[in-house]
Amino acid sequence: MEARRDLWEAVRSFHAEGGTVVLTSHYLEEIEALAERVVVIAEGRVLADDSVAAVRGLIKVSRISLTSPVPLTDFDLEGLMALEQAGDRLHLLTPDADRMVRELVERKVPFRDLEVRPTSLEEAFLVLTGKEQPK
């Protein structure tokens, strides 16, 4: 783990000094942490070539994570694409996170520990390459 952090820091330092690094990796967490520009290639075709944020934005899905004492299946939430549970955390996938949070509040759904994040680069990659459909 320390070697990985050292490598990441060396890449960042080299880039800060004006160097260019071309990095290929199947570890998309690494790409997300280090890259300014991402090129997604599958079967010899360029599927995306842009900033990390822009590539993630191609999928137009956000993940809302929260803890709630009530099952969200009791609520007919408009715009909910998928609902996943991991331990006591619920993960809602939606194309409009702001609207979903407003709806939760308006319907008086009790929740805590709210987190909202965009699609990860890995999720975007899987959809772009056809290995997974948006949920």
Helices and strands as residue ranges (DSSP letters): H 2-16, H 28-34, E 37-42, E 45-51, H 52-57, E 62-67, G 72-74, E 82-86, E 89-94, H 97-106, E 112-118, H 121-128
